[in-house]
Amino acid sequence: MKKTTTYYLFVIIMFSMCFGWNLNAQKNIEVNVNNDGEKFDHYWSKMVGAGRANEALRAGWLEQMQQVQEECGFEYVRFHGIFHDDMFPVFIEKGKTVYNWQYIDDVFDRLLDMNVKPFVELAFLPSPMAAENSKTVFWWKANITPKGNDFTEWHNLVKAFTQHCVDRYGIEEVLTWYFEVWNEPNLYQLFWDGTKSQYFEMYKQSAIAVKSVDKRLKIGGPSTSNYVPDARFEGEVINDKVSEAVFNVDDINTLEWKGVWIEDFLKYCKKENLPVDFISCHPYPTDYAFNPETGKGRGLTRFAKSLKIDLEWLNKVVKNSAYPDAEIHLTEWNTSPSSRDAMHDRLPAAAYIVKSNLDCIGLANSLAFWTFTDVFEEKGGASSIFHGGFGMINYQGLEKPSYHAYRMLHELGDEQLYKDDYLFVSKKSKDDKIVALAYNYPKEYENAVPSGSNKREEGTNKKLDFSLKGLDAGTVFEIEILDKDHGNIHNFWEAMGKPEPPTREQIKIMKAYANTMKTDYVKADKNGVLKINQEITPWSLVLIKQVN
């Protein structure tokens, strides 16, 4: 009897089950390095976040800023509180308003000396400009309650500040900056004790003030928080009751998520004939912030591809608005918006960072990781050197896996030669050198972004099997691997017995470990072919970089 194709397929499947064949393994891929690549921007290194302006006056903060600029390529930094009282921007002397820029100048001078530009967040309210008995946020008590609907004082402050920046640094320099109005004003009585309409009026006065100095300066907003699947932000202030349904749905990924205030903001600006040079928001992959202290938001972490879906929605909204050419800046982003999420210190965060950034090429002008350092005090200091802080570097200067994710992304070229679900091959147009980056974000975990204290180091290995053709014979490549046993500083600290605080000698040992990847060198054969065939363990990153 003639055996059918179906029969042979059945036999192959049965053999694969018996002998452990992996039918999902990556087939051998051949990439010709002499092909023209598709140009792309390193939007991941455009900007990074930090806590508040005053923290930028500290030695540790400045040292780490210099490090991430040099090794991760960050061009801009954004932080809160430039007008907060601890920067002393406003004095009332003999009944007159006197502006003081000394502290802000100190920060900006030092940043520019490092080749880092400020992405200026215009916030918060200096005490003389806040309402009497203003509500505050954070232990350092940032004022968030405006004086009704009259923003004349605010307008004057923003105009004077902008003019001062132009006078000090020159218009050609300041034309490269961005001015963003406030931070997450949709979060009523958290970051903004006012209405949506009051924020829109603040934006109006800010835009008029900045543009009055030079109409070419860039202004934008609304700097709103993570996307939501309901109508809680459609009114003047948040209606939390509307959001209760999201706690009861079986799978939050089946819901339709939208950016907050963005459509209303664009319509308002069109109506008022206001400039919008860029749109900003914070597409964290969560609903309510994951908070291990109270459990609020537990289970509300979305799937790994949520960022791409959110950015596609945002691009469509902007394209169909009165401002189709507005830039898109995601001015905060991380695995979660909690500064006490243990996952921020762990290995899986690195794979999520690489996957998300590579998946979203072309969808944004910047995606700012929040934050580059654990010199960060929204909740005050922490009792542990690893406390789930946002930073990619901890207080003691120990690099976390998230740091290495950005360092490796920065190594990529500017031409894409190949991309699939876990391999990206690039070429540098300036010298034609090849850099590839592979990662293993296990499919078992694609339905929820990693958060919490579970290490999640388990999962299925991936087979990395590809060839680079067209190289010179003997071309050398360095292979650098970040995995659970190399560069994973939190695990190493645990193995040391979690010293609190570590001694100076222990810090030196940990710094050396945090910077040491598993490294090997390989070279192209006599035919100019480099073959890579190896397993990638769960959550690992593999950087393959041409060195000659």
C-alpha positions as CSV (number, residue, x, y, z in Angstrom):
1,M,0.0,0.0,0.0
2,K,1.3,3.5,-0.9
3,K,2.1,5.5,2.2
4,T,0.7,9.0,2.2
5,T,2.4,12.3,3.2
6,T,0.2,12.3,6.3
7,Y,1.6,8.9,7.3
8,Y,5.2,10.1,7.1
9,L,4.4,13.3,9.0
10,F,2.8,11.1,11.7
11,V,6.0,9.0,11.9
12,I,8.2,12.1,12.2
13,I,6.1,13.5,15.0
14,M,6.2,10.2,16.9
15,F,9.9,9.9,16.5
16,S,10.4,13.5,17.7
17,M,8.3,12.8,20.8
18,C,10.3,9.6,21.6
19,F,13.7,11.0,20.9
20,G,13.3,14.6,22.1
21,W,13.6,16.3,18.7
22,N,12.7,20.0,18.9
23,L,10.5,20.8,15.9
24,N,10.4,24.4,17.0
25,A,14.2,24.8,16.9
26,Q,15.5,27.7,14.8
27,K,16.4,26.5,11.3
28,N,19.8,27.4,10.0
29,I,19.8,31.0,8.9
30,E,22.3,32.4,6.5
31,V,23.0,36.2,6.5
32,N,25.2,37.7,3.8
33,V,27.1,40.5,5.5
34,N,27.6,42.3,2.1
35,N,23.9,42.8,1.6
36,D,22.5,46.3,2.1
37,G,20.8,46.6,5.5
38,E,17.7,48.6,6.4
39,K,18.5,51.7,8.4
40,F,17.1,52.0,11.9
41,D,17.5,54.4,14.9
42,H,18.8,53.5,18.3
43,Y,15.7,55.0,19.9
44,W,16.3,53.0,23.1
45,S,19.4,55.1,23.8
46,K,17.8,58.5,23.0
47,M,16.7,59.1,26.6
48,V,16.8,57.6,30.1
49,G,15.0,58.6,33.3
50,A,16.1,59.6,36.8
51,G,14.4,60.5,40.0
52,R,14.5,64.3,40.7
53,A,16.7,67.2,39.8
54,N,18.3,67.6,43.3
55,E,19.6,64.0,43.2
56,A,21.7,65.1,40.2
57,L,23.9,67.1,42.5
58,R,25.3,64.0,44.1
59,A,28.6,62.4,43.3
60,G,27.2,58.9,42.9
61,W,24.4,60.0,40.6
62,L,26.9,62.0,38.4
63,E,29.4,59.1,38.2
64,Q,26.7,56.7,37.1
65,M,25.3,59.2,34.6
66,Q,28.7,59.5,33.0
67,Q,29.0,55.7,32.9
68,V,25.6,55.1,31.2
69,Q,26.3,57.8,28.7
70,E,29.6,56.3,27.7
71,E,28.6,52.6,27.7
72,C,24.9,52.8,26.8
73,G,24.9,55.9,24.7
74,F,22.1,57.9,26.3
75,E,21.7,61.3,24.8
76,Y,19.0,62.8,27.1
77,V,18.0,62.4,30.7
78,R,14.6,63.3,32.2
79,F,13.8,63.8,35.9
80,H,11.1,65.3,38.1
81,G,11.3,68.4,40.3
82,I,13.2,71.0,38.4
83,F,11.0,73.7,40.0
84,H,10.7,71.9,43.3
85,D,11.6,73.9,46.5
86,D,14.9,72.0,47.0
87,M,16.1,73.6,43.7
88,F,15.1,77.1,45.1
89,P,13.8,78.5,41.8
90,V,11.6,81.2,43.3
91,F,11.9,83.6,46.2
92,I,9.5,86.3,47.3
93,E,11.6,89.3,48.4
94,K,9.9,92.5,49.5
95,G,6.7,91.4,47.8
96,K,8.3,90.7,44.5
97,T,9.0,87.4,42.7
98,V,12.7,86.7,42.3
99,Y,14.0,83.8,40.2
100,N,17.1,81.8,41.1
101,W,18.6,79.4,38.6
102,Q,21.9,78.5,40.4
103,Y,20.9,75.0,41.3
104,I,19.4,74.2,37.9
105,D,22.5,75.7,36.2
106,D,24.7,73.4,38.3
107,V,22.8,70.3,37.1
108,F,22.6,71.4,33.4
109,D,26.2,72.5,33.3
110,R,27.4,69.1,34.5
111,L,25.1,67.2,32.2
112,L,26.2,69.1,29.1
113,D,29.8,68.5,30.1
114,M,29.0,64.8,29.9
115,N,27.4,65.2,26.5
116,V,24.0,64.6,28.0
117,K,21.1,67.0,27.3
118,P,18.2,67.7,29.6
119,F,14.7,66.4,28.5
120,V,13.1,69.1,30.6
121,E,10.0,68.1,32.6
122,L,8.3,71.4,33.7
123,A,7.3,70.5,37.3
124,F,6.5,70.8,40.2
125,L,4.9,73.9,41.7
126,P,7.3,76.1,43.7
127,S,5.6,76.9,47.0
128,P,4.8,80.5,46.2
129,M,2.9,79.4,43.1
130,A,1.0,76.5,44.7
131,A,-2.4,76.7,46.3
132,E,-2.5,77.3,50.1
133,N,-2.2,74.0,51.9
134,S,-1.3,72.3,48.6
135,K,-1.3,68.6,48.5
136,T,2.1,67.0,48.0
137,V,3.7,63.9,46.6
138,F,6.7,61.9,47.8
139,W,8.5,62.2,51.1
140,W,10.2,65.4,49.7
141,K,6.7,66.9,49.4
142,A,6.4,68.2,45.8
143,N,3.5,70.6,45.5
144,I,0.8,69.4,43.1
145,T,-2.2,71.7,43.8
146,P,-2.6,74.7,41.4
147,K,-4.1,78.1,42.3
148,G,-7.4,77.6,40.4
149,N,-7.4,78.3,36.7
150,D,-5.1,81.3,36.6
151,F,-1.6,80.1,35.4
152,T,-0.1,83.6,34.9
153,E,2.6,83.0,37.5
154,W,3.4,79.7,36.0
155,H,3.6,81.2,32.5
156,N,6.0,83.9,33.8
157,L,8.2,81.2,35.5
158,V,8.4,79.0,32.4
159,K,9.1,82.0,30.1
160,A,11.9,83.4,32.4
161,F,13.4,79.9,32.8
162,T,13.4,79.2,29.0
163,Q,14.9,82.6,28.3
164,H,17.6,82.0,30.9
165,C,18.5,78.6,29.3
166,V,18.8,80.3,25.9
167,D,20.9,83.1,27.3
168,R,23.2,80.7,29.2
169,Y,23.6,77.9,26.6
170,G,22.7,79.5,23.3
171,I,19.7,79.1,21.1
172,E,21.3,76.4,18.9
173,E,21.9,74.2,21.9
174,V,18.4,74.7,23.5
175,L,16.7,74.1,20.1
176,T,17.9,70.5,20.6
177,W,16.1,70.2,23.9
178,Y,12.6,69.1,24.7
179,F,10.2,70.8,27.1
180,E,7.5,68.5,28.6
181,V,4.6,69.8,30.7
182,W,4.3,68.0,34.1
183,N,4.3,64.3,34.9
184,E,1.3,62.0,34.9
185,P,-1.4,64.7,35.5
186,N,-4.1,62.1,35.0
187,L,-3.3,60.5,38.4
188,Y,-5.5,62.8,40.4
189,Q,-4.1,63.7,43.9
190,L,-1.0,61.6,43.2
191,F,0.8,63.8,40.7
192,W,-1.8,66.4,40.0
193,D,-4.4,67.8,42.5
194,G,-6.4,69.4,39.7
195,T,-8.7,68.6,36.8
196,K,-8.0,67.7,33.2
197,S,-9.1,71.1,32.1
198,Q,-6.7,72.8,34.5
199,Y,-3.9,70.7,33.1
200,F,-4.8,71.7,29.6
201,E,-4.7,75.3,30.6
202,M,-1.3,74.8,32.2
203,Y,-0.1,73.2,28.9
204,K,-1.5,76.2,27.0
205,Q,0.4,78.7,29.1
206,S,3.5,76.6,29.1
207,A,3.5,76.4,25.3
208,I,2.8,80.1,24.8
209,A,5.7,80.9,27.2
210,V,8.2,78.6,25.6
211,K,7.4,79.6,22.1
212,S,7.5,83.3,23.0
213,V,11.2,82.9,23.5
214,D,11.7,81.1,20.2
215,K,8.9,79.5,18.2
216,R,11.3,76.7,17.1
217,L,11.7,75.4,20.7
218,K,10.0,72.0,21.2
219,I,7.0,71.6,23.6
220,G,4.8,68.6,24.3
221,G,2.7,66.5,26.6
222,P,0.5,65.2,28.1
223,S,3.0,62.9,29.9
224,T,0.2,60.6,31.1
225,S,0.6,57.2,32.8
226,N,0.1,53.7,31.6
227,Y,-2.6,52.6,29.2
228,V,-6.0,51.5,30.5
229,P,-8.9,49.3,29.1
230,D,-11.8,51.4,30.5
231,A,-13.2,54.9,30.9
232,R,-11.8,55.8,34.3
233,F,-10.0,58.9,32.9
234,E,-12.6,60.2,30.5
235,G,-14.0,62.7,33.1
236,E,-12.2,65.7,34.7
237,V,-10.7,63.5,37.4
238,I,-10.2,59.7,37.7
239,N,-13.2,57.5,38.5
240,D,-11.7,54.5,40.1
241,K,-15.1,52.7,40.3
242,V,-15.1,52.3,36.5
243,S,-11.9,50.3,36.7
244,E,-13.2,47.6,39.1
245,A,-14.2,45.4,36.1
246,V,-10.6,44.9,35.1
247,F,-10.0,43.0,38.4
248,N,-12.7,40.5,37.5
249,V,-11.9,39.6,33.9
250,D,-10.2,36.3,33.3
251,D,-7.6,37.6,30.9
252,I,-6.8,41.3,30.8
253,N,-5.0,40.8,27.5
254,T,-8.3,40.3,25.8
255,L,-9.3,43.9,26.6
256,E,-8.7,46.9,24.4
257,W,-6.1,49.2,25.9
258,K,-5.8,52.9,25.1
259,G,-3.5,55.8,26.0
260,V,-4.8,58.2,28.6
261,W,-6.0,61.8,27.7
262,I,-4.1,61.7,24.5
263,E,-7.0,62.0,22.1
264,D,-8.6,64.7,24.2
265,F,-5.3,66.5,24.5
266,L,-4.8,66.6,20.7
267,K,-8.3,67.8,20.1
268,Y,-7.9,70.6,22.7
269,C,-4.7,71.8,21.2
270,K,-6.2,71.9,17.8
271,K,-9.2,73.9,19.1
272,E,-6.9,76.3,20.9
273,N,-4.4,76.4,18.0
274,L,-1.6,75.3,20.2
275,P,1.7,73.8,19.2
276,V,2.4,70.1,19.9
277,D,5.9,69.1,18.8
278,F,5.8,65.8,20.5
279,I,3.4,63.4,22.3
280,S,4.5,61.8,25.5
281,C,3.1,59.0,27.7
282,H,4.3,56.1,29.9
283,P,3.4,52.7,28.4
284,Y,4.2,50.5,31.4
285,P,3.0,46.9,30.8
286,T,0.6,47.0,33.8
287,D,-2.6,48.5,34.9
288,Y,-2.4,49.7,38.5
289,A,1.2,49.7,39.6
290,F,2.3,46.3,40.9
291,N,2.8,46.9,44.6
292,P,4.2,43.9,46.6
293,E,3.6,45.8,49.8
294,T,-0.2,45.8,49.5
295,G,-0.9,43.5,46.6
296,K,-2.7,46.2,44.7
297,G,-2.4,45.4,41.0
298,R,-1.2,41.9,41.5
299,G,-2.2,39.9,38.4
300,L,-2.6,43.0,36.3
301,T,0.6,42.6,34.3
302,R,0.0,42.4,30.6
303,F,1.7,40.2,28.0
304,A,5.1,40.7,26.5
305,K,3.8,42.2,23.2
306,S,1.6,44.8,24.9
307,L,4.2,47.6,24.3
308,K,4.1,47.1,20.5
309,I,0.3,47.1,20.5
310,D,0.2,50.3,22.6
311,L,2.7,52.1,20.3
312,E,0.8,51.0,17.2
313,W,-2.3,52.5,18.7
314,L,-0.5,55.7,19.5
315,N,1.0,56.0,16.1
316,K,-2.4,55.7,14.5
317,V,-3.9,58.3,16.8
318,V,-1.1,60.8,16.1
319,K,-1.2,60.2,12.4
320,N,-4.9,60.8,12.3
321,S,-4.7,64.0,14.4
322,A,-4.0,67.6,13.5
323,Y,-0.4,66.9,14.4
324,P,0.6,64.0,12.2
325,D,4.3,65.0,12.3
326,A,4.6,65.2,16.1
327,E,7.4,63.1,17.5
328,I,6.6,60.3,20.0
329,H,8.5,60.1,23.2
330,L,7.7,57.5,25.8
331,T,9.3,59.3,28.7
332,E,9.0,56.5,31.3
333,W,9.0,52.7,30.8
334,N,10.1,49.6,32.8
335,T,8.8,46.1,33.6
336,S,6.5,47.8,36.1
337,P,5.9,51.2,37.6
338,S,6.8,50.1,41.2
339,S,10.1,51.1,42.8
340,R,9.8,48.0,45.0
341,D,9.5,45.3,42.4
342,A,12.1,42.6,42.9
343,M,12.2,41.8,39.2
344,H,14.0,45.1,38.5
345,D,17.1,43.6,40.0
346,R,16.9,40.2,38.2
347,L,17.8,38.6,35.0
348,P,14.4,38.3,33.2
349,A,14.2,42.1,33.0
350,A,17.1,42.2,30.6
351,A,15.4,39.8,28.1
352,Y,12.2,41.8,28.3
353,I,14.1,45.1,27.6
354,V,15.9,43.6,24.5
355,K,12.8,41.9,23.2
356,S,10.5,45.0,23.6
357,N,13.0,47.5,22.1
358,L,13.8,45.3,19.1
359,D,10.1,44.5,18.5
360,C,9.2,48.2,18.4
361,I,11.8,49.7,16.1
362,G,10.3,52.5,14.1
363,L,7.4,53.1,16.4
364,A,8.8,55.8,18.6
365,N,11.5,58.5,18.8
366,S,12.5,57.4,22.3
367,L,11.6,54.9,24.9
368,A,13.1,56.1,28.2
369,F,14.0,53.4,30.7
370,W,12.9,54.5,34.2
371,T,15.6,54.8,35.7
372,F,19.4,54.6,35.1
373,T,20.2,54.6,38.9
374,D,18.9,53.6,42.3
375,V,20.0,57.0,43.6
376,F,16.3,57.5,43.6
377,E,14.1,58.6,46.5
378,E,10.4,58.7,45.6
379,K,9.7,56.3,48.5
380,G,12.7,57.5,50.4
381,G,15.8,55.4,50.9
382,A,15.7,51.6,51.1
383,S,17.1,49.3,53.8
384,S,18.5,46.8,51.3
385,I,21.1,47.3,48.5
386,F,18.7,45.3,46.3
387,H,15.1,46.4,47.0
388,G,13.5,46.2,43.5
389,G,14.5,49.8,42.7
390,F,14.0,51.1,39.1
391,G,17.7,51.7,38.5
392,M,19.8,49.7,36.1
393,I,22.7,50.4,38.5
394,N,22.2,50.1,42.3
395,Y,23.2,52.7,44.9
396,Q,26.7,51.1,45.3
397,G,27.3,51.2,41.6
398,L,26.6,47.5,40.9
399,E,25.4,46.9,37.4
400,K,22.1,44.9,37.1
401,P,21.2,42.8,34.1
402,S,19.0,45.7,32.8
403,Y,22.2,47.7,32.5
404,H,23.8,45.0,30.3
405,A,20.7,44.9,28.1
406,Y,21.2,48.6,27.2
407,R,24.9,48.2,26.9
408,M,24.4,45.4,24.4
409,L,21.7,47.2,22.5
410,H,24.0,50.2,22.2
411,E,26.6,47.9,20.5
412,L,24.3,47.2,17.6
413,G,25.0,48.8,14.2
414,D,22.5,51.1,12.4
415,E,21.6,48.7,9.5
416,Q,19.3,45.7,10.1
417,L,20.4,42.6,8.1
418,Y,18.1,40.1,9.8
419,K,15.5,39.8,12.5
420,D,13.3,37.1,14.0
421,D,11.8,36.3,17.4
422,Y,15.1,36.0,19.2
423,L,17.9,37.0,16.8
424,F,18.9,40.5,15.4
425,V,21.8,40.9,13.1
426,S,23.1,44.4,12.3
427,K,25.9,46.2,10.4
428,K,27.6,49.4,11.3
429,S,27.5,51.7,8.2
430,K,30.7,53.6,9.3
431,D,32.9,50.5,9.1
432,D,30.7,47.5,8.0
433,K,31.4,45.6,11.2
434,I,28.8,43.1,12.2
435,V,27.0,42.9,15.5
436,A,24.3,40.4,16.4
437,L,22.2,40.2,19.5
438,A,20.2,37.1,20.5
439,Y,18.0,36.6,23.5
440,N,15.7,33.9,25.1
441,Y,12.4,35.2,26.3
442,P,10.7,31.9,27.0
443,K,7.4,31.3,25.3
444,E,6.0,29.9,28.5
445,Y,6.1,33.4,30.0
446,E,4.9,35.6,27.0
447,N,1.5,36.0,28.6
448,A,2.8,38.2,31.4
449,V,5.7,40.5,31.8
450,P,7.9,39.3,34.6
451,S,7.4,41.0,38.0
452,G,7.6,40.2,41.7
453,S,10.1,38.1,43.6
454,N,9.9,34.9,41.6
455,K,13.3,34.6,39.8
456,R,11.7,33.0,36.7
457,E,15.0,31.5,35.7
458,E,13.3,28.4,34.4
459,G,12.0,27.9,30.8
460,T,12.8,26.2,27.6
461,N,16.2,26.6,25.9
462,K,16.4,28.1,22.4
463,K,18.6,26.8,19.7
464,L,20.7,29.5,18.1
465,D,21.8,28.3,14.6
466,F,22.9,30.8,12.0
467,S,25.7,31.6,9.7
468,L,27.3,34.9,8.5
469,K,28.6,34.7,4.9
470,G,30.8,37.1,3.0
471,L,33.3,37.8,5.7
472,D,37.1,37.9,5.3
473,A,38.7,34.6,6.2
474,G,39.7,34.6,9.9
475,T,37.5,37.5,10.9
476,V,37.3,37.4,14.7
477,F,34.1,37.7,16.7
478,E,33.7,38.0,20.5
479,I,30.7,36.2,22.0
480,E,29.5,37.7,25.3
481,I,26.8,36.0,27.3
482,L,24.7,37.3,30.2
483,D,22.9,34.5,31.9
484,K,21.9,33.3,35.4
485,D,25.6,32.5,36.3
486,H,27.4,35.4,34.6
487,G,26.8,39.1,35.2
488,N,23.6,38.3,37.3
489,I,24.6,40.3,40.3
490,H,21.5,39.6,42.4
491,N,22.2,35.9,42.4
492,F,25.8,36.4,43.3
493,W,24.9,38.7,46.2
494,E,22.5,36.0,47.4
495,A,25.3,33.4,47.2
496,M,27.5,35.8,49.3
497,G,24.9,35.7,52.0
498,K,23.2,39.0,51.2
499,P,25.6,41.2,53.1
500,E,23.8,44.3,54.4
501,P,25.7,46.5,54.1
502,P,28.5,45.0,52.1
503,T,32.0,45.8,53.1
504,R,34.2,47.9,50.8
505,E,36.1,44.7,49.8
506,Q,32.8,42.9,49.1
507,I,31.6,45.8,46.9
508,K,34.8,45.5,44.9
509,I,34.3,41.7,44.4
510,M,30.7,42.3,43.4
511,K,31.6,45.0,41.0
512,A,34.0,42.7,39.3
513,Y,31.4,40.0,39.0
514,A,28.7,42.3,37.8
515,N,30.9,43.3,34.9
516,T,32.1,39.8,33.9
517,M,30.2,38.0,31.2
518,K,30.8,34.5,29.8
519,T,33.1,35.3,26.9
520,D,34.5,33.4,24.0
521,Y,36.1,34.2,20.6
522,V,35.4,32.6,17.3
523,K,36.5,33.3,13.7
524,A,35.3,32.9,10.2
525,D,36.6,29.9,8.2
526,K,38.7,30.0,5.1
527,N,35.6,30.6,3.0
528,G,34.6,33.6,5.0
529,V,31.8,31.9,6.9
530,L,31.1,32.1,10.6
531,K,28.8,29.4,12.0
532,I,27.1,29.9,15.3
533,N,25.4,26.9,16.8
534,Q,24.6,26.9,20.5
535,E,21.9,26.8,23.1
536,I,20.5,29.9,24.7
537,T,19.3,29.3,28.3
538,P,16.1,31.0,29.5
539,W,16.3,34.9,29.8
540,S,19.9,35.0,28.6
541,L,21.4,37.5,26.2
542,V,24.1,36.7,23.6
543,L,26.1,39.5,22.0
544,I,28.2,38.5,19.0
545,K,30.5,41.3,17.9
546,Q,33.1,41.6,15.2
547,V,36.3,42.8,16.6
548,N,38.7,43.0,13.6
